[in-house]
């Protein structure tokens, strides 16, 4: 009992009001977060876990006093990964008084971003969207807290460099990617790093929906890259694993973006996946204070916001960590500027976040007016047949190169 009480007390200090009761929180005006997600089409492998994590965190927060006495309200809508529907979702919720949004889709995020900038509302853009949006001097209302895809890719290249003795001048690195916004956006950064480090960059675009990779892997077999960095999603990694076996490419030279989870490993086969590498933005597993709190408080009693299986998924952890960031920003905003909460005060709240790690779920982030990412740190993990084993500490590499590309790209943004 003491252990559980300790976890419960420590797990959500970011969101618990100082002295407010749950009943008084419910009497106050709510803090509303708009989740316009793809719940029906392309991103169904991740959006339900994210939404469930946000709902669980909101429920726990409300039952423990809210955020500075105010309850949290999570408003979920489906945009089906269609930019126009995302715009419609934004406009509808904006009319209802919502000013804090998250879309979890690069195409939809990019479509809505100009409107949010014009309206001076808040866009939480973590794990999706344009890489230069961390530039707070340009994208004043956009907060891609954590590592962008550009920084993830840079960290992957740094890992490969370390594996190859610190010299990439004779290396050949393959980049297999979905040939649309998600994958294309990383190309500029990869080309910049290839030029700086002198490695041979081979590109392997894969057309949507990513089910036909045979041509790309046949070319990989001929090119024989030292490593392949993969910007594929979910089940597309399963297809890639089959192509690797068919083309005799070693799976321990395949390094994926963060979008690979426990379901994908099972579909590949736990032993067949042994050696696979993943760059991750959050810690996986359930041995984490916030996850334990949700399991003990809700799922042990049948009160969770969805299936318990989702809680045992790294995407649930990612959603939990990112909404803890959201709630921390709201807490700081109210503490600094009082009520009512406004886009301006919420912006100030985000820009006051310092060394926040969501109880050890992610690398500590410190957001500033100029840097809306606040960390850029990832770590490389390897599947050992049963679990993910960290091979590196949390780190952000090539930050000077990444920021050079960021500034170059952000300078071209036209409102």
N, C-alpha and C positions, 0 to 999 in steps of 0.2 A: 504493500500500500504506500509506503514512504517513497519508493522509487517512482511509482506512477504519479504521485502528487508532485514530486520534484520535477518530473518531465512536464507535467501539465502547467506548473507554475512558470517554468523557464521557457517553454516552447514558443510562446507568442507575446513576449514583452513588447514587441513592435506595435501590437494592435490593441492592447488592453488599456482601457482608460485608467487614469490615476484616481481611484476611489469611487468611480461611477459603478452602479449596479447594472445588471442586465435589464432589469425592469425600467430603470431611468433612461437607459440607452434607447429602448424601444419607443420612448415618449418623445425623443428628439427627432429633428429632421434628418433623413438618411443621407448618406454619402453614396452616390449612384455611379456604377461602373458599367459602361456599355460594351458587351462582348458580341461583336458581329463576327461570327465564325462560320467556317465551312463545315456543316454538320451532315451533309448529304452526298458530297461528290469526292473531290480530289484529296482532301485532308482529313478524311474520317479516321485515318490511322492515328491521329493525334488530338484533334479538336475535342472529342468527348472527354478524354483524360484531363485536358486543360480546364475545360468548363467544370468538370466535377471537382477538381482541386480548388478552383476559385469559390465554388459554392460551399465546399467543406470549410474552407478557411473563413469565409464570411459567417457561416453558422457558428463556428467556434468563437470568432471575434464578438459576435452579437451576444452570445451566451456568457461572455466574460466582460461585458461593459461597453462593447463597441470601440470605436476609435475616438478617444477623447469624449466619450459619452454619446456618440452618434452611431446608430446602426449602419451596417453596410448593406447595400442592395445591389445584387448582381442581375443585370438584365441581358438575357441571352437571345440572340436572333441568328438566323441562318442566312448566309449570303451565297452558299453553293460555289464559292470560289469564282463568282462572276463579278467583275468590277462594277458594273452598273447596279447590281443588287447591293453591293457594298456601299455605294454612294447613297442609294435609297435608304438603307439601314441607318447610315450616318445622319441623313437629313431628318428622318423620322424621329430618332432619339434626340437629336438636337432640339427639335420642336418641343420635345417633352422635358427639356431642361437638363439633359445629360451633356457633360462637356469633357468627360474622360473616356477615351475609346481605345479598343484593341481589336485588330482584325485578323491576325495570325495567317496572313497570306501575302506574299510579295506583290502579285498583280493587283489585289484589292487595296492593299496599303498604299501602293504607288498611285493608284487612281484617286484615293481619298485625300492623300497628303496635301495637295494644293488647297483644297477647301478648308482643311483644318488650319493650315497656316494663315489663310485669309481671315478665318473666323476667330483665330487666336484661341482655339481649344487645345486640349491635350491629346497627343497621340502616343500611346505606349507601343513602341515598334520592336520590342525585343524578339529575337529569333525569326525575323522576317524583314522584308523591305530593303531599301537602298542603303549601301554601306556607308555613304558619306553623311548620313543623317545624324551621326554622332557629333558632327560639327555644330555645337550649340550657338556659335556666332551667326550661322546661316539658318539653321533649322531650330529656331528658338522654342518651338512648341512640340518638338518631336523628341522622344526619349527611348532610344534603343539600348536600354540598360543591359550591360553584360557584353559579351563578345559578338561582334557582327560576323557575317560570313567572311568578310575580308580578313579580319583578325584571326578567325579560325583557320583559314587557308594558310596564312603566314605562319601560324604556330605549327601547322602540319609540315610545312617545308622545313622549319627549324628542327623538328624532330628527325626528319629524314637526313638532314645535314649531320646531326649528331650521330645517327646510326652509321653514316658513311665516313666517319673519322674527321668531321669538321670541314670537309672539302667537297663541294658539289660541282666543281669545274669539269669533271668527267662523268657526271651523273646524267641519267635520262629519267625524267619524271613524267608519268602519264597523268592526264586529268580527264576522267570520264564524267560527263555531266549531262543533265537534262537540258535540251536545247531550247530553253525559254528563260524568262526573267531570273528564276531561281539559280540556274547554273551559269547563265551568260554574265551575270553581274560580277562574278569572281574573276573573269578572264583578264581584265586590266591589271589587277593585282598580281595574278600569276605570271603574266608577261613581264611585269616590272621586276619581280623577284628573279625570273629566269635571266633577264638581262644583267641584273646586278651580280648574281652568283655564278653565272656562266653555265648553267645546266641546260640541257636539251629538253624543252617542253613539248610533249606530244599531246595533241588535243583529240578527244574522242567524243564528239557530240552524239547524244541519243535522242531520237525524236519521241515526243509524247505519244502514247502514255508510258513509254519506257519498257514495254514488254519485249520488244525486238532489239536485242543487244548483240546479235550474232556477228554483224559486220564490224562493230567496234572491237569485240574481243578477238576476232580473227586478225585485225590489224595490230592489236596488242601482242598477240602471239608472234607476229613477224617483227615488231619493233623491239620487243624484249626490254621494256623499261625496268629500271631498278625497283621502283615503287609506282603504284597507281593511287592517286588521291581521287576519291569518289564523291561526287555531288549528285547522288541519287537518293531516292526516298523509299523507305519502308520495304515493301515487297519487291521493289526493283533490285535491292541488294540480294534477295533470294535468287532472282534470275541471274544476277551477276555471279553468284557463287557456283551455279551450275555451269555457266560459261567458263569460269576459271578452271573447274575440274576438266571440262572438255578440252580446253586449250592449254592445260598444264601450267597455269599461272599460279604461283604459290600464294595461298590465302593470307600468309603472314606478311605479305608485301602489299596488301590492300588496306588502305587507310580511309575510313569513311567520315563524312560529315556527321554531325550529332544525331541525324535522323535515322537511327537504327536502334530498335528496342528488343525487349525480351521475346516478344512474339516473333520477330524476324529471326532471332537466333533459333527458336524452336522450329521454325519453318525451314531454316537452312539445315538444322540438325545440330544438336549441342556438340557432338564430337566432330562433325564435318566443319563446324565453324571455328574449331580450335586454332588459335593463332591470329584470328582476325583482329584488326586494329580499329579503334574508334576515337575520334576527338570528341570530347564531351564538355558541355558547359555547366553541368550540375552533377553532384554526386548521385549515384544510383543506389538501389537497395532500400530496405526498410529500417536499417539501424541508424536512424536519424531522428532527432527530437521531434520535429514537426510531423513527420510521417507516423512515428510511434503514437503521438498524441491523437492523430486522426483515427488510427486503428483502434486504440484503446478506448477513446471517448465515444466513437460513433459505430465503427464497423463491428466491434465486439458485441454491440447491442442492437445491431440491425438498423442503425439510424443514419447510415452514410447517404450521400447524395447520388450514389450510383453503385455499380457492381464493385465488390471488393477486389476483384482481379485487376481493375484499373489502378488501384492504389499500389499494386506491386509492379508498377511500370515506370520507367525512367521519365516518361512524358508527364505522368502525374507529378513527379518530383519537380520537373521544370515548371509546370503550371503553379505549383505551390510556392516555389521560390520566387517566381516573377510577381505573383500577386502579393506575397509578403513585401516585396519592394514597393508595389503600388500603395499598400496600406501604410507602410512606413512613411512614404512621401506625404500621404494625407495627414498622418499624425504630426509630422513636423510642420506641415502647412498650418494646421490649426494652432499648434503651440506657438508658432512664430507670429501669426497674423490673426488669430482668433476666428470666430464664425461670423458671417457665412463663408464657407469654402468657395473660392472662385478659381477660374483658370489661372489668374495671375498668382494667387497664393499657392495653388497646387504646383505651378512651375517653380516657385521659390522653394517649396517643399522638396521636390525632386533634386533641385540644385543644392540642397543642404544635406543630402544623404552622404554619410561618411563611414567607411569601413563596415558596411552592412553585408552580412553573409547569410541571412535567413537561417540562423542557428546552424551554421556549418553546411548548408546545402549547396553553396556556390562559393567561388572565390570572392573575397571582400570587394565591394564596389564603393567608390567615392565619386559622386557626380558633381560637376562644377558647371558654371554658366557656359564655359567653352567646350567642355567634354561631357556630352550627354550619354556616353557609354559607361565610363567610370571604371573600367577594368580591362576588358579584352582578354582576360585570362581563361585558358582552357587547360585540360590535361589529356594526355594520351593514355588510353586503357587497352588491354589485350584480353580477349576471351580465352580462358584456360581450359575450356571444356565444361566448366560448371559455373563460373562466375567471371566478372570483370576484374582484372587486376591492374591498378594504376602503374604505369611505367614512368611517369613524370610527375613532378609537383605542378600546381597551378602556375602558369606563367603566360606572359604576353611577349612575343618576340617580334623583331623587325618593326617595332612601333614607329620608328622614324620613317621607314618606308611606307607603312600603312597610312600614317598621317600625311605624308607627301601626296599620296594618291587621293586621300580624303579631301585635302584642300584643293587639289587640282580639279576634282569632280564637283565639289560643292560650289566652286566659283562659277560653274556653268549653270547653276540652278536659276531658272527664271520663274518668279511667282506667277 
